[in-house]
Amino acid sequence: MEAEPIDPRCRYFGLAHAVGPPKSRGMKQKRRRKAKNTPGLKGWLAALAIVAALFVIGDSNPQLRQMLEGMIQEIITGEPPTQRHAGSVRVLDGDTLDVAGTRVRLFGIDAPETAQTCTRGGRQWNCGTEATQALATQIGGQDVTCEERDIDRYGRMVGICHAGTRDLNAWMVRNGWAVAYRRYGGDIYDADEIVARVAQRGIWSGSFVMPWDWRRGER
């Protein structure tokens, strides 16, 4: 379809986009969808009821609390809630957790493998084992909440996890027990890695092979 001619006067005054065909039907549909997603009175009342329930529950039932928080998000935004997993945790290695039966790979970081060794002061040490222990110590028996970012090729949830208010992913990098895994979004931890390198914390206190190279057989 040919474009509608533009009045030369409009072009002169920079108003070329002020005239022409009316806004597309897609724009109107977008506005309608936005209006549809806005919660009505019943939605807000439901959200308030859920908030009241959250106060009653407190932290006694993390999984129920997580479900109710997701319901509030869906009521307000009209979008499905972000997937979260919360509960008691078992540390499998420096970047993998079992959270209430769900295997979670920490997003954007890569810790030394359990069997990996590093060098410090001319001597080898078990940096993989120590990275695992550092993560377990930091959690300290607290329940952990993980927010899903992806699912990896092994079917594991990939997420950012917190013990209380502590971001475990960032803590591991900032304390030198993991490196930023930039290939998979780890550039958000660049600043944390710089802190660890400058302070020579953890694996940065000596020399080591990057975990992804170690897995490929480089020693």
N, C-alpha and C positions, 0 to 999 in steps of 0.2 A: 504494500500500500504506500502511495506517495505521501511524503510529509506535507502537512498543511503549510502554506506559504506564510512567512512572518512579515508583519508590517515593518517597512524600513525604519520608521520612526522608533519602533521598539528596539530594533537592533542598535540604533544610534545611541539610545539612552541605556544600553546594557540590560534591556528587559526582554531579551529573546526568549527566556524561559518563563516569562510572566504570562504569555499567551500561548495558544496552541491547543491540542486536544485535551479533554478533561482527564483527571487522574484515572489511572487504570482501575479495573474492577478488583485486581489483586490487592491494591492499596486499601480499598473499602473492606475486602474480606479480612485483611490483616487487622484493621481497626475493630471489626466485629469479633475476631478471635480474641483480641486483647480485652475487649469488654466482657466476653464470655468467661475469660479466665479470672476476672475480678470477683472475689468472693462476695456474695450477697449477705443479707442479715443472718440467714440461717448458717452460712459458712462461718461468719465471725462468731456467732454464738457457740458453734461446735468447737472452734479453735479455743475460745475462752474456757469451755468445759474441759478441754484436754490440758490446757495450762494449769487449771485447778488440780487436775489429776496428777500432773507432774510434781506439784508442790507436796501432795500427799505421799507420793511414791518416794520422792527424794532420790537417794542413790542406792536404795535397797534392792532394786531390780533393774540392772543396766539394760537388759534386753528389752523389757517392756518399755522402759524410758526411751530407748532408741526408736522403737516402733511408734510411740506417741509423737515424738519429735518429727518423725517422717510424715505423719498424718498432718501435723500443723503446716509443714512446708508445702505439702500438696494442696491443702485448702487455700493457703495464701497465694501461692504462685501459680497454681493450676498445673504444675509439672510434677512428674514422679520424683520422689525423694532420692537424695544421694544415698547409695548403698553404704551402710555402716555395719561393722561387726564389733561387738563389745563383750567382754567377759574375762574370765580367768585366762592366764596365758602360760604357755610353755615356750621357752627360748630354744630354737632348734640350732641356730648358728647366728653369726653376727648380723645377718640381714633377713632372717626368716623366723617367723613366729607361728605358733599354733594358738589361735584365739578362739576359745570355746569350741574347739573342733574344726575350725576353719583355718586352712593354711594360708598365711599372708606373707608375701615378699615385700620388704620395705621399698617404697618407690624412690627412684632416683639416686640410690646409693649402692655401693658394692663393697662388702667387707671381705677380709681375707678368709679363704676357705678354712674349715676346721683343721685340716691337716697341714695347712700352709705354715711355713716358717719365714721369719724375717731376720735381718742381721743388725746387730747393735753393738758397738764397741768391739767389732771383730768377732763377735760370737752370735750364733744362731739362737733364736728364741721362738716359742710357739705363739706367734702373733694371732693366728686363727682362733686358737683356744682362748686366748686372753680377750679377744674381741667379743667372743660369745659370752664370756664371764662378765665383761664390762656391761653389756646390754642387760644381762640378767640382774646384775647388781643395781643398775639404774632403775629398772622396773620395781625391784624390791617387793614383790608380792602383790603389787597393786593390780586392779583390773585395768585392761587396756582397751582403748577404742580406736578402731581403724576405719578410715574413710577410703572407699574404693576409688582408684584412679584408672585401673585397667585390669585385664585378665591376661596372664602370660601364656606362652605356648604350652606350658605344663598344666594349665588349668587352674593355676593359683591366682588368688586375688592379689593385686599389686596396690598398695595403699600407703597413706601417711598415717602413722599411729601415734597415739598420745597415751602417756601414763600420767593421769591427773592433767595438769596443764603443760607438761613437758612434751615437746615434739621429739620423739625418739629418733626419727630419721636425721634431723638436723643435729641432735646431740651426738650421735655416733660420728658424724663427719667432723663436727667442731672439736671433738676430743681425740681425733686421730685414729678412731677404730674402724673407719670406713672412708672411702673416697667418693667424690661426686661422680655418679655414673651418667655422664653427659649424653651418651648415646640414647639413653632412655629418660630424658627430662631432668637429669641431675644438675643442670646448670643453675637451678634455683638454690643449690647449696655451694656455689662457688665461693661466696664470702666466708662460709663456715670452714671450707677447706683451707683458705688462705690463713685464717686464724690458727688452725692446727699446724700448718706448715711452719709459720713464723715462730710459733711457740714450741715446735718440735715435740708435739704430743703424739702418743701412741706409736703407730707405725712410722711416723715422720721423725722419730728419734734416731733412726738409722736408715738403712736401705731395704728395699723390698721390691718384689715383682708385682705389678698391678694384678689384682685378682683375676680379671678376664684373661690376661696373658698366662697366668699360672694354670688356669683351667685348660688352656690349650697346650700345656706341657712345658712351658718355659720355666726354668728353675734358676 
